Amino acid sequence: MDLLVKNGRVVDPAQKIDTVTDVVIRGGKVRSIGAANISDIPVFDAAGLIVAPGFFDMHVHLREPGTEEAETIESGGCAAVAGGFTAVAAMPNTKPPNDNPSITRHIVSEARRSSPARVFPIGAITKEQKGETLAEIGEMFEAGISGISDDGMPVMDARLFRRALEYARLFDMPVIQHCEDLHLSTAGVMHEGMYSTRLGLKGIPAAAEEIMVSRDLILAEMTRGKYHAAHLSTRRAVEMVRQAKACGLRVSAEGTPHHFTLTDAAVADYDTNAKMNPPLRSAGDVAALVEGIQDGTIDAIASDHAPHHINLKMLEFDRAPFGITGLETAVGLALTKLQVPVARLIELFSTNPQKIMKVPSWGLFQGSDADLTILDLNRAWAFDVNRSRSRSRNSPFHGWRLKGKAVATIVGGKVVYEDRP
């Protein structure tokens, strides 16, 4: 596709660009950045808007194959571009899980056929995500995975996790860990604290996350592997990652909008849309996560988009599944709740996720895929879950009024989503 994106504030911290100018796209690639006087291609007027490298959500559950009633690759891709994401990384806990190259190839093929966003599959660390034997990592890499994870389940066996870190080094892929000591969290459904006691619900202590982070960082130092801590939620976990980075370890971490926006008080009326794992934590943990985002300890913001059919979320709190949708609210929540410069926001949503994952890089440079996210920092809007592009409706943010929105998403030079007054 050919397109002239005109008069926008073009910001790409990786290229050290922050200026009002034009972006010329030819054949789906960035041809030039600078004032352009061209009349033979369509024009997208970006005056007053931010033009950024395409946002990349590195932690998404698309549910296909196996649970298509909750989400498909197509519907998840539509929700992604509506949220400003040009690309997503798909977690492997499908049914069956993405633990072999045939499943990887299916995801890659279906994404090319039906998703308006690019989809990068993540392979399982262990076969069937059972934590017993390494999956076919090399074969999945050849088929197209960009990282490995048993997300939804931690790898409890330290020896096996060490082997995963060592093996993934051969492909320079990240090993993405769901940090949870199952011996401490068994049967827990929310954060262990004052509210779990009041509500009579089994708690998941902060220590369950922190013990696993501590163990993993020791193994990352031992193996020199590329380690990524998913959805950090506790103060001590953030502190440990900060210290590990200061020591030069190959460590990265992500935070989610729900963990830097909500506390465990959101569970007070037994709302299952506030049930996720790791659970919503205390106000002190939220403050520590925000600080980690601001000072660079947290590298990326990821939605952990986890759609579930409404019938499952209508069960009793103890029985309802963990997880919420997040693709369409992540950028708005970050713009509303975080006090960070635009360039830092772009690092969190685009530049850093690309660096962490094993993906071809894109940005505002000549020859790059023309994947762009267009932001209106002043757009006031309210999230209506009933108008979501996702197949599921399990969000705690219905009706929230936000300031700042992705108003257009461009993939390969094609405007795949636009929402301007």
Secondary structure by P-SEA (a helix, b strand, c coil): cbbbbcccccccccccccccbbbbbcccccccccccccccbbbbbbccbbbccbbbbcccccccccccccccaaaaaaaaaaacccbbbbccccccccccaaaaaaaaaaaaccccbbbbbbbbcccccccccccaaaaaaaaccccccccccccccaaaaaaaaaaacccccccccccccccccccccccccaaaaaacbbbbcaaaaaaaaaaaaaaaaacccbbbbcccccaaaaaaaaaaaaacccccccccccccccccccccccccccccccccccaaaaaaaaaaaaacccccccccbbbbcccccccccccbbbbbbccccaaaaaaccccccaaaaaaaccaaaaaaccccccccccccccbbbbbcccbbbbbccccccccccccccccccccccccbbbccccccccccc
